[in-house]
Amino acid sequence: MPRFVILEHDHPRLHWDLLLEDGAHLRGWRLAEPPRTGGTIAAEAMPDHRLFYLDYEGTVSGERGEVRRWDAGEYTLHPSGESGLCLHLEGRRFRGQATLQQQHRREWLAVFAASTNA
């Protein structure tokens, strides 16, 4: 199964990077707040990242702050509409569904729902 990581990142302002393993790179979204059950979280699509970040914590090059692992694990991608993704995350901290819905270009909305059988 492919892996994911959520990194707490303090640059340029505090946010959380949701990174999904997708072949030779990581697809990424910048979340305005940490994942939580219920509610909608503003997200912004980011350029692809290197797989290196699946296991990295520390200083980011180019004076781009620090990252700390908030959660990590494996995910399953489920069929969804043309402008969205539906995932099942099996992390150490969060287990459940995550839906990412594209609104406009790089603007997305993220919704997290914890598993009921945890």
VMD Tcl script that builds the backbone (N, CA, C; Angstrom):
set m [mol new atoms 354]
animate dup $m
set s [atomselect $m all]
$s set {name element resname resid chain x y z} {
  {N N MET 1 A 0.836 -1.196 0.000}
  {CA C MET 1 A 0.000 0.000 0.000}
  {C C MET 1 A 0.870 1.245 0.000}
  {N N PRO 2 A 0.404 2.289 -0.684}
  {CA C PRO 2 A 1.177 3.538 -0.665}
  {C C PRO 2 A 1.119 4.195 0.712}
  {N N ARG 3 A 2.123 5.012 0.978}
  {CA C ARG 3 A 2.239 5.667 2.284}
  {C C ARG 3 A 1.824 7.138 2.199}
  {N N PHE 4 A 1.515 7.684 3.365}
  {CA C PHE 4 A 1.248 9.114 3.484}
  {C C PHE 4 A 1.980 9.635 4.714}
  {N N VAL 5 A 2.150 10.952 4.737}
  {CA C VAL 5 A 2.679 11.621 5.921}
  {C C VAL 5 A 1.984 12.971 6.033}
  {N N ILE 6 A 1.758 13.404 7.263}
  {CA C ILE 6 A 1.274 14.751 7.528}
  {C C ILE 6 A 2.358 15.420 8.366}
  {N N LEU 7 A 2.916 16.500 7.818}
  {CA C LEU 7 A 4.006 17.215 8.474}
  {C C LEU 7 A 3.517 18.560 8.981}
  {N N GLU 8 A 3.803 18.867 10.229}
  {CA C GLU 8 A 3.569 20.210 10.757}
  {C C GLU 8 A 4.731 21.062 10.269}
  {N N HIS 9 A 4.418 22.144 9.582}
  {CA C HIS 9 A 5.439 22.966 8.930}
  {C C HIS 9 A 5.248 24.422 9.369}
  {N N ASP 10 A 6.308 25.053 9.849}
  {CA C ASP 10 A 6.203 26.392 10.430}
  {C C ASP 10 A 6.555 27.539 9.489}
  {N N HIS 11 A 6.622 27.286 8.179}
  {CA C HIS 11 A 7.023 28.347 7.249}
  {C C HIS 11 A 6.108 28.384 6.034}
  {N N PRO 12 A 5.650 29.485 5.512}
  {CA C PRO 12 A 5.879 30.835 6.035}
  {C C PRO 12 A 4.998 31.152 7.243}
  {N N ARG 13 A 3.951 30.352 7.438}
  {CA C ARG 13 A 3.123 30.413 8.645}
  {C C ARG 13 A 2.802 28.964 9.002}
  {N N LEU 14 A 2.359 28.720 10.214}
  {CA C LEU 14 A 2.082 27.350 10.628}
  {C C LEU 14 A 0.978 26.730 9.768}
  {N N HIS 15 A 1.266 25.539 9.242}
  {CA C HIS 15 A 0.302 24.776 8.450}
  {C C HIS 15 A 0.690 23.307 8.515}
  {N N TRP 16 A -0.103 22.442 7.885}
  {CA C TRP 16 A 0.156 21.006 7.882}
  {C C TRP 16 A 0.193 20.540 6.442}
  {N N ASP 17 A 1.273 19.822 6.066}
  {CA C ASP 17 A 1.435 19.300 4.705}
  {C C ASP 17 A 0.950 17.863 4.661}
  {N N LEU 18 A -0.089 17.603 3.880}
  {CA C LEU 18 A -0.560 16.239 3.623}
  {C C LEU 18 A 0.130 15.775 2.358}
  {N N LEU 19 A 0.974 14.747 2.473}
  {CA C LEU 19 A 1.750 14.238 1.344}
  {C C LEU 19 A 1.393 12.780 1.097}
  {N N LEU 20 A 1.031 12.457 -0.153}
  {CA C LEU 20 A 0.629 11.106 -0.545}
  {C C LEU 20 A 1.623 10.522 -1.529}
  {N N GLU 21 A 2.126 9.346 -1.236}
  {CA C GLU 21 A 3.032 8.651 -2.142}
  {C C GLU 21 A 2.275 8.330 -3.431}
  {N N ASP 22 A 2.853 8.733 -4.553}
  {CA C ASP 22 A 2.236 8.517 -5.870}
  {C C ASP 22 A 3.351 8.197 -6.861}
  {N N GLY 23 A 3.752 6.931 -6.874}
  {CA C GLY 23 A 4.857 6.529 -7.737}
  {C C GLY 23 A 6.175 7.070 -7.231}
  {N N ALA 24 A 6.864 7.850 -8.073}
  {CA C ALA 24 A 8.207 8.336 -7.746}
  {C C ALA 24 A 8.210 9.687 -7.030}
  {N N HIS 25 A 7.036 10.161 -6.618}
  {CA C HIS 25 A 6.977 11.454 -5.935}
  {C C HIS 25 A 5.825 11.455 -4.925}
  {N N LEU 26 A 5.663 12.587 -4.244}
  {CA C LEU 26 A 4.570 12.787 -3.293}
  {C C LEU 26 A 3.671 13.905 -3.806}
  {N N ARG 27 A 2.381 13.631 -3.901}
  {CA C ARG 27 A 1.399 14.691 -4.176}
  {C C ARG 27 A 1.140 15.401 -2.861}
  {N N GLY 28 A 0.939 16.711 -2.894}
  {CA C GLY 28 A 0.812 17.426 -1.638}
  {C C GLY 28 A -0.242 18.504 -1.598}
  {N N TRP 29 A -0.775 18.702 -0.374}
  {CA C TRP 29 A -1.717 19.763 -0.070}
  {C C TRP 29 A -1.305 20.430 1.229}
  {N N ARG 30 A -1.372 21.738 1.270}
  {CA C ARG 30 A -1.115 22.517 2.481}
  {C C ARG 30 A -2.463 22.715 3.167}
  {N N LEU 31 A -2.577 22.190 4.402}
  {CA C LEU 31 A -3.811 22.316 5.177}
  {C C LEU 31 A -3.687 23.496 6.127}
  {N N ALA 32 A -4.743 24.291 6.238}
  {CA C ALA 32 A -4.723 25.471 7.089}
  {C C ALA 32 A -4.727 25.120 8.575}
  {N N GLU 33 A -5.142 23.897 8.922}
  {CA C GLU 33 A -5.168 23.452 10.312}
  {C C GLU 33 A -4.960 21.945 10.343}
  {N N PRO 34 A -4.669 21.388 11.496}
  {CA C PRO 34 A -4.436 19.942 11.546}
  {C C PRO 34 A -5.723 19.174 11.252}
  {N N PRO 35 A -5.609 17.972 10.702}
  {CA C PRO 35 A -6.791 17.156 10.442}
  {C C PRO 35 A -7.600 16.951 11.719}
  {N N ARG 36 A -8.904 17.061 11.577}
  {CA C ARG 36 A -9.818 16.823 12.689}
  {C C ARG 36 A -11.107 16.257 12.122}
  {N N THR 37 A -11.803 15.502 12.920}
  {CA C THR 37 A -13.053 14.913 12.481}
  {C C THR 37 A -14.129 15.985 12.395}
  {N N GLY 38 A -14.823 15.988 11.283}
  {CA C GLY 38 A -15.899 16.957 11.077}
  {C C GLY 38 A -15.358 18.293 10.619}
  {N N GLY 39 A -16.215 19.088 10.072}
  {CA C GLY 39 A -15.798 20.401 9.610}
  {C C GLY 39 A -15.016 20.321 8.316}
  {N N THR 40 A -14.775 21.464 7.755}
  {CA C THR 40 A -14.065 21.573 6.489}
  {C C THR 40 A -12.793 22.372 6.708}
  {N N ILE 41 A -11.713 21.915 6.125}
  {CA C ILE 41 A -10.410 22.562 6.267}
  {C C ILE 41 A -9.968 23.075 4.898}
  {N N ALA 42 A -9.607 24.337 4.838}
  {CA C ALA 42 A -9.077 24.901 3.597}
  {C C ALA 42 A -7.751 24.227 3.268}
  {N N ALA 43 A -7.567 23.904 1.994}
  {CA C ALA 43 A -6.335 23.245 1.542}
  {C C ALA 43 A -5.879 23.895 0.238}
  {N N GLU 44 A -4.574 23.828 0.017}
  {CA C GLU 44 A -3.994 24.370 -1.204}
  {C C GLU 44 A -3.079 23.311 -1.811}
  {N N ALA 45 A -3.281 23.024 -3.091}
  {CA C ALA 45 A -2.411 22.072 -3.774}
  {C C ALA 45 A -0.996 22.634 -3.830}
  {N N MET 46 A -0.013 21.750 -3.625}
  {CA C MET 46 A 1.394 22.145 -3.659}
  {C C MET 46 A 2.089 21.380 -4.783}
  {N N PRO 47 A 3.249 21.851 -5.206}
  {CA C PRO 47 A 4.034 21.076 -6.167}
  {C C PRO 47 A 4.423 19.731 -5.560}
  {N N ASP 48 A 4.721 18.772 -6.427}
  {CA C ASP 48 A 5.159 17.461 -5.957}
  {C C ASP 48 A 6.404 17.590 -5.090}
  {N N HIS 49 A 6.508 16.690 -4.110}
  {CA C HIS 49 A 7.661 16.626 -3.210}
  {C C HIS 49 A 8.430 15.327 -3.458}
  {N N ARG 50 A 9.678 15.302 -2.992}
  {CA C ARG 50 A 10.489 14.088 -3.071}
  {C C ARG 50 A 10.019 13.068 -2.039}
  {N N LEU 51 A 10.171 11.785 -2.343}
  {CA C LEU 51 A 9.799 10.705 -1.430}
  {C C LEU 51 A 10.538 10.813 -0.097}
  {N N PHE 52 A 11.661 11.473 -0.111}
  {CA C PHE 52 A 12.487 11.721 1.068}
  {C C PHE 52 A 11.650 12.195 2.261}
  {N N TYR 53 A 10.616 12.995 1.997}
  {CA C TYR 53 A 9.823 13.583 3.078}
  {C C TYR 53 A 8.917 12.592 3.795}
  {N N LEU 54 A 8.766 11.387 3.282}
  {CA C LEU 54 A 7.987 10.372 3.991}
  {C C LEU 54 A 8.603 10.044 5.351}
  {N N ASP 55 A 9.918 10.158 5.455}
  {CA C ASP 55 A 10.625 9.766 6.675}
  {C C ASP 55 A 11.429 10.904 7.305}
  {N N TYR 56 A 11.237 12.131 6.840}
  {CA C TYR 56 A 12.088 13.231 7.280}
  {C C TYR 56 A 11.395 14.117 8.312}
  {N N GLU 57 A 12.184 14.565 9.299}
  {CA C GLU 57 A 11.811 15.630 10.218}
  {C C GLU 57 A 13.046 16.497 10.380}
  {N N GLY 58 A 12.857 17.800 10.414}
  {CA C GLY 58 A 13.995 18.680 10.623}
  {C C GLY 58 A 13.906 19.933 9.788}
  {N N THR 59 A 15.056 20.533 9.543}
  {CA C THR 59 A 15.159 21.785 8.816}
  {C C THR 59 A 14.955 21.557 7.318}
  {N N VAL 60 A 14.157 22.432 6.708}
  {CA C VAL 60 A 13.921 22.376 5.269}
  {C C VAL 60 A 14.925 23.319 4.593}
  {N N SER 61 A 15.522 22.873 3.495}
  {CA C SER 61 A 16.526 23.691 2.802}
  {C C SER 61 A 15.926 25.016 2.327}
  {N N GLY 62 A 16.805 25.956 2.029}
  {CA C GLY 62 A 16.374 27.249 1.515}
  {C C GLY 62 A 15.691 28.126 2.546}
  {N N GLU 63 A 16.036 27.924 3.814}
  {CA C GLU 63 A 15.465 28.711 4.904}
  {C C GLU 63 A 13.936 28.679 4.889}
  {N N ARG 64 A 13.388 27.456 4.695}
  {CA C ARG 64 A 11.935 27.283 4.649}
  {C C ARG 64 A 11.407 26.617 5.915}
  {N N GLY 65 A 12.029 26.905 7.042}
  {CA C GLY 65 A 11.524 26.471 8.326}
  {C C GLY 65 A 11.853 25.040 8.699}
  {N N GLU 66 A 11.008 24.497 9.592}
  {CA C GLU 66 A 11.180 23.140 10.132}
  {C C GLU 66 A 9.908 22.347 9.880}
  {N N VAL 67 A 10.073 21.032 9.729}
  {CA C VAL 67 A 8.920 20.137 9.652}
  {C C VAL 67 A 9.039 19.073 10.734}
  {N N ARG 68 A 7.875 18.735 11.306}
  {CA C ARG 68 A 7.777 17.668 12.306}
  {C C ARG 68 A 6.636 16.752 11.902}
  {N N ARG 69 A 6.833 15.464 12.060}
  {CA C ARG 69 A 5.816 14.494 11.680}
  {C C ARG 69 A 4.624 14.600 12.625}
  {N N TRP 70 A 3.440 14.857 12.075}
  {CA C TRP 70 A 2.206 14.898 12.843}
  {C C TRP 70 A 1.543 13.524 12.814}
  {N N ASP 71 A 1.640 12.852 11.651}
  {CA C ASP 71 A 1.105 11.504 11.493}
  {C C ASP 71 A 1.738 10.886 10.259}
  {N N ALA 72 A 1.661 9.554 10.190}
  {CA C ALA 72 A 2.173 8.831 9.026}
  {C C ALA 72 A 1.531 7.455 9.018}
  {N N GLY 73 A 1.485 6.862 7.851}
  {CA C GLY 73 A 0.920 5.518 7.721}
  {C C GLY 73 A 0.719 5.172 6.263}
  {N N GLU 74 A -0.315 4.379 6.013}
  {CA C GLU 74 A -0.642 3.942 4.653}
  {C C GLU 74 A -2.024 4.458 4.286}
  {N N TYR 75 A -2.268 4.541 2.972}
  {CA C TYR 75 A -3.586 4.989 2.526}
  {C C TYR 75 A -4.070 4.152 1.353}
  {N N THR 76 A -5.388 4.165 1.183}
  {CA C THR 76 A -6.045 3.530 0.044}
  {C C THR 76 A -6.850 4.602 -0.668}
  {N N LEU 77 A -6.727 4.654 -1.978}
  {CA C LEU 77 A -7.474 5.609 -2.791}
  {C C LEU 77 A -8.759 4.944 -3.252}
  {N N HIS 78 A -9.884 5.619 -3.058}
  {CA C HIS 78 A -11.185 5.106 -3.491}
  {C C HIS 78 A -11.685 5.955 -4.647}
  {N N PRO 79 A -12.472 5.364 -5.554}
  {CA C PRO 79 A -13.003 6.141 -6.676}
  {C C PRO 79 A -13.772 7.369 -6.185}
  {N N SER 80 A -13.623 8.453 -6.916}
  {CA C SER 80 A -14.301 9.696 -6.565}
  {C C SER 80 A -14.606 10.433 -7.857}
  {N N GLY 81 A -15.209 11.602 -7.733}
  {CA C GLY 81 A -15.516 12.406 -8.908}
  {C C GLY 81 A -14.268 12.912 -9.598}
  {N N GLU 82 A -14.476 13.585 -10.710}
  {CA C GLU 82 A -13.352 14.088 -11.501}
  {C C GLU 82 A -12.506 15.126 -10.768}
  {N N SER 83 A -13.103 15.885 -9.870}
  {CA C SER 83 A -12.364 16.973 -9.229}
  {C C SER 83 A -12.107 16.706 -7.746}
  {N N GLY 84 A -12.004 15.438 -7.366}
  {CA C GLY 84 A -11.768 15.154 -5.967}
  {C C GLY 84 A -11.086 13.818 -5.738}
  {N N LEU 85 A -10.692 13.602 -4.483}
  {CA C LEU 85 A -10.077 12.351 -4.058}
  {C C LEU 85 A -10.761 11.885 -2.783}
  {N N CYS 86 A -10.946 10.581 -2.670}
  {CA C CYS 86 A -11.463 9.988 -1.440}
  {C C CYS 86 A -10.443 8.961 -0.986}
  {N N LEU 87 A -9.970 9.110 0.244}
  {CA C LEU 87 A -8.895 8.264 0.761}
  {C C LEU 87 A -9.325 7.605 2.058}
  {N N HIS 88 A -8.755 6.455 2.320}
  {CA C HIS 88 A -8.848 5.869 3.655}
  {C C HIS 88 A -7.427 5.901 4.218}
  {N N LEU 89 A -7.250 6.630 5.319}
  {CA C LEU 89 A -5.943 6.769 5.947}
  {C C LEU 89 A -5.840 5.836 7.141}
  {N N GLU 90 A -4.729 5.127 7.234}
  {CA C GLU 90 A -4.431 4.263 8.382}
  {C C GLU 90 A -3.141 4.777 8.996}
  {N N GLY 91 A -3.277 5.817 9.808}
  {CA C GLY 91 A -2.111 6.417 10.439}
  {C C GLY 91 A -2.006 6.032 11.893}
  {N N ARG 92 A -0.955 6.503 12.531}
  {CA C ARG 92 A -0.783 6.264 13.967}
  {C C ARG 92 A -1.727 7.147 14.782}
  {N N ARG 93 A -2.004 8.322 14.260}
  {CA C ARG 93 A -2.812 9.298 14.986}
  {C C ARG 93 A -4.235 9.403 14.435}
  {N N PHE 94 A -4.383 9.298 13.125}
  {CA C PHE 94 A -5.697 9.415 12.487}
  {C C PHE 94 A -5.969 8.180 11.645}
  {N N ARG 95 A -7.154 7.611 11.838}
  {CA C ARG 95 A -7.626 6.486 11.025}
  {C C ARG 95 A -9.030 6.800 10.563}
  {N N GLY 96 A -9.209 6.839 9.265}
  {CA C GLY 96 A -10.540 7.129 8.738}
  {C C GLY 96 A -10.488 7.657 7.326}
  {N N GLN 97 A -11.593 8.274 6.928}
  {CA C GLN 97 A -11.745 8.785 5.578}
  {C C GLN 97 A -11.266 10.225 5.490}
  {N N ALA 98 A -10.689 10.545 4.366}
  {CA C ALA 98 A -10.328 11.921 4.033}
  {C C ALA 98 A -10.824 12.182 2.616}
  {N N THR 99 A -11.526 13.275 2.450}
  {CA C THR 99 A -12.013 13.663 1.134}
  {C C THR 99 A -11.391 15.000 0.778}
  {N N LEU 100 A -10.807 15.073 -0.395}
  {CA C LEU 100 A -10.238 16.316 -0.907}
  {C C LEU 100 A -11.038 16.700 -2.146}
  {N N GLN 101 A -11.632 17.877 -2.120}
  {CA C GLN 101 A -12.471 18.325 -3.232}
  {C C GLN 101 A -11.902 19.608 -3.805}
  {N N GLN 102 A -11.563 19.583 -5.089}
  {CA C GLN 102 A -11.000 20.763 -5.734}
  {C C GLN 102 A -12.095 21.804 -5.956}
  {N N GLN 103 A -11.795 23.049 -5.581}
  {CA C GLN 103 A -12.738 24.149 -5.746}
  {C C GLN 103 A -12.393 24.999 -6.963}
  {N N HIS 104 A -11.140 25.412 -7.026}
  {CA C HIS 104 A -10.698 26.281 -8.110}
  {C C HIS 104 A -9.181 26.196 -8.195}
  {N N ARG 105 A -8.647 25.797 -9.307}
  {CA C ARG 105 A -7.205 25.659 -9.535}
  {C C ARG 105 A -6.492 24.984 -8.379}
  {N N ARG 106 A -5.776 25.758 -7.547}
  {CA C ARG 106 A -5.021 25.169 -6.435}
  {C C ARG 106 A -5.815 25.123 -5.134}
  {N N GLU 107 A -7.038 25.660 -5.122}
  {CA C GLU 107 A -7.850 25.713 -3.911}
  {C C GLU 107 A -8.678 24.431 -3.756}
  {N N TRP 108 A -8.561 23.822 -2.582}
  {CA C TRP 108 A -9.267 22.585 -2.281}
  {C C TRP 108 A -9.926 22.698 -0.911}
  {N N LEU 109 A -10.842 21.780 -0.626}
  {CA C LEU 109 A -11.421 21.636 0.704}
  {C C LEU 109 A -11.155 20.208 1.156}
  {N N ALA 110 A -10.792 20.048 2.420}
  {CA C ALA 110 A -10.507 18.712 2.991}
  {C C ALA 110 A -11.496 18.456 4.121}
  {N N VAL 111 A -12.028 17.222 4.141}
  {CA C VAL 111 A -12.922 16.791 5.215}
  {C C VAL 111 A -12.386 15.459 5.726}
  {N N PHE 112 A -12.261 15.325 7.043}
  {CA C PHE 112 A -11.758 14.104 7.679}
  {C C PHE 112 A -12.861 13.511 8.544}
  {N N ALA 113 A -13.049 12.199 8.442}
  {CA C ALA 113 A -14.041 11.490 9.252}
  {C C ALA 113 A -13.364 10.251 9.842}
  {N N ALA 114 A -13.305 10.172 11.165}
  {CA C ALA 114 A -12.659 9.044 11.837}
  {C C ALA 114 A -13.438 7.746 11.605}
  {N N SER 115 A -12.716 6.627 11.585}
  {CA C SER 115 A -13.344 5.321 11.447}
  {C C SER 115 A -14.220 5.048 12.661}
  {N N THR 116 A -15.361 4.420 12.425}
  {CA C THR 116 A -16.254 4.080 13.526}
  {C C THR 116 A -15.873 2.749 14.157}
  {N N ASN 117 A -15.000 1.975 13.487}
  {CA C ASN 117 A -14.600 0.673 14.022}
  {C C ASN 117 A -13.184 0.684 14.574}
  {N N ALA 118 A -12.706 1.860 14.986}
  {CA C ALA 118 A -11.335 1.978 15.504}
  {C C ALA 118 A -11.214 1.365 16.879}
}
mol reanalyze $m
mol bondsrecalc $m
mol representation Tube
mol addrep $m
